[in-house]
Amino acid sequence: MSEENIKLLKKAGLKITEPRLTILALMQEHKHEHFSAEEVYKILLEQGSDIGLATVYRVLNCGVVTIFA
């Protein structure tokens, strides 16, 4: 669990949850690539995650991910 990701979620006003941290970690691993929410969701499913598409959309739309750029 990254302290940086926890701070980013708090700044965005989101609860700190494992699914959100997982999504942020995935985005950091691929920070020079651009993904749609559906692509992120598909990657998570392939990794065996049960994170919902709605959660992916919320994390991507909260503005946190643009900070990685």
C-alpha positions as protocol buffer text, in pm:
chain_id: "A"
residue {
  index: 1
  type: MET
  ca { x: 0 y: 0 z: 0 }
}
residue {
  index: 2
  type: SER
  ca { x: 156 y: 323 z: -117 }
}
residue {
  index: 3
  type: GLU
  ca { x: 140 y: 622 z: 114 }
}
residue {
  index: 4
  type: GLU
  ca { x: 138 y: 843 z: -197 }
}
residue {
  index: 5
  type: ASN
  ca { x: -176 y: 671 z: -327 }
}
residue {
  index: 6
  type: ILE
  ca { x: -345 y: 706 z: 11 }
}
residue {
  index: 7
  type: LYS
  ca { x: -274 y: 1080 z: 8 }
}
residue {
  index: 8
  type: LEU
  ca { x: -406 y: 1110 z: -348 }
}
residue {
  index: 9
  type: LEU
  ca { x: -731 y: 938 z: -260 }
}
residue {
  index: 10
  type: LYS
  ca { x: -778 y: 1152 z: 50 }
}
residue {
  index: 11
  type: LYS
  ca { x: -712 y: 1468 z: -153 }
}
residue {
  index: 12
  type: ALA
  ca { x: -980 y: 1356 z: -403 }
}
residue {
  index: 13
  type: GLY
  ca { x: -1224 y: 1300 z: -115 }
}
residue {
  index: 14
  type: LEU
  ca { x: -1245 y: 924 z: -169 }
}
residue {
  index: 15
  type: LYS
  ca { x: -1240 y: 653 z: 94 }
}
residue {
  index: 16
  type: ILE
  ca { x: -922 y: 449 z: 109 }
}
residue {
  index: 17
  type: THR
  ca { x: -1018 y: 105 z: -20 }
}
residue {
  index: 18
  type: GLU
  ca { x: -816 y: -187 z: -152 }
}
residue {
  index: 19
  type: PRO
  ca { x: -984 y: -175 z: -496 }
}
residue {
  index: 20
  type: ARG
  ca { x: -900 y: 193 z: -539 }
}
residue {
  index: 21
  type: LEU
  ca { x: -541 y: 135 z: -430 }
}
residue {
  index: 22
  type: THR
  ca { x: -518 y: -156 z: -674 }
}
residue {
  index: 23
  type: ILE
  ca { x: -640 y: 60 z: -962 }
}
residue {
  index: 24
  type: LEU
  ca { x: -392 y: 336 z: -876 }
}
residue {
  index: 25
  type: ALA
  ca { x: -107 y: 85 z: -852 }
}
residue {
  index: 26
  type: LEU
  ca { x: -199 y: -51 z: -1195 }
}
residue {
  index: 27
  type: MET
  ca { x: -202 y: 299 z: -1342 }
}
residue {
  index: 28
  type: GLN
  ca { x: 137 y: 375 z: -1188 }
}
residue {
  index: 29
  type: GLU
  ca { x: 282 y: 56 z: -1339 }
}
residue {
  index: 30
  type: HIS
  ca { x: 163 y: 173 z: -1682 }
}
residue {
  index: 31
  type: LYS
  ca { x: 193 y: 549 z: -1637 }
}
residue {
  index: 32
  type: HIS
  ca { x: 312 y: 611 z: -1993 }
}
residue {
  index: 33
  type: GLU
  ca { x: 17 y: 427 z: -2146 }
}
residue {
  index: 34
  type: HIS
  ca { x: -339 y: 545 z: -2194 }
}
residue {
  index: 35
  type: PHE
  ca { x: -627 y: 315 z: -2102 }
}
residue {
  index: 36
  type: SER
  ca { x: -1002 y: 342 z: -2118 }
}
residue {
  index: 37
  type: ALA
  ca { x: -1197 y: 237 z: -1811 }
}
residue {
  index: 38
  type: GLU
  ca { x: -1298 y: -81 z: -1994 }
}
residue {
  index: 39
  type: GLU
  ca { x: -932 y: -164 z: -2067 }
}
residue {
  index: 40
  type: VAL
  ca { x: -837 y: -114 z: -1702 }
}
residue {
  index: 41
  type: TYR
  ca { x: -1131 y: -332 z: -1601 }
}
residue {
  index: 42
  type: LYS
  ca { x: -1024 y: -605 z: -1844 }
}
residue {
  index: 43
  type: ILE
  ca { x: -666 y: -602 z: -1710 }
}
residue {
  index: 44
  type: LEU
  ca { x: -798 y: -630 z: -1354 }
}
residue {
  index: 45
  type: LEU
  ca { x: -1021 y: -923 z: -1450 }
}
residue {
  index: 46
  type: GLU
  ca { x: -725 y: -1097 z: -1613 }
}
residue {
  index: 47
  type: GLN
  ca { x: -536 y: -1052 z: -1285 }
}
residue {
  index: 48
  type: GLY
  ca { x: -819 y: -1225 z: -1100 }
}
residue {
  index: 49
  type: SER
  ca { x: -962 y: -912 z: -942 }
}
residue {
  index: 50
  type: ASP
  ca { x: -1331 y: -869 z: -868 }
}
residue {
  index: 51
  type: ILE
  ca { x: -1322 y: -489 z: -887 }
}
residue {
  index: 52
  type: GLY
  ca { x: -1633 y: -356 z: -1059 }
}
residue {
  index: 53
  type: LEU
  ca { x: -1637 y: -139 z: -1369 }
}
residue {
  index: 54
  type: ALA
  ca { x: -1818 y: 136 z: -1175 }
}
residue {
  index: 55
  type: THR
  ca { x: -1528 y: 153 z: -929 }
}
residue {
  index: 56
  type: VAL
  ca { x: -1281 y: 184 z: -1215 }
}
residue {
  index: 57
  type: TYR
  ca { x: -1484 y: 471 z: -1363 }
}
residue {
  index: 58
  type: ARG
  ca { x: -1504 y: 651 z: -1027 }
}
residue {
  index: 59
  type: VAL
  ca { x: -1128 y: 631 z: -971 }
}
residue {
  index: 60
  type: LEU
  ca { x: -1045 y: 740 z: -1326 }
}
residue {
  index: 61
  type: ASN
  ca { x: -1295 y: 1027 z: -1318 }
}
residue {
  index: 62
  type: CYS
  ca { x: -1198 y: 1169 z: -979 }
}
residue {
  index: 63
  type: GLY
  ca { x: -887 y: 1340 z: -1121 }
}
residue {
  index: 64
  type: VAL
  ca { x: -633 y: 1137 z: -923 }
}
residue {
  index: 65
  type: VAL
  ca { x: -491 y: 954 z: -1224 }
}
residue {
  index: 66
  type: THR
  ca { x: -398 y: 1274 z: -1410 }
}
residue {
  index: 67
  type: ILE
  ca { x: -150 y: 1348 z: -1133 }
}
residue {
  index: 68
  type: PHE
  ca { x: 69 y: 1059 z: -1252 }
}
residue {
  index: 69
  type: ALA
  ca { x: 133 y: 1225 z: -1590 }
}
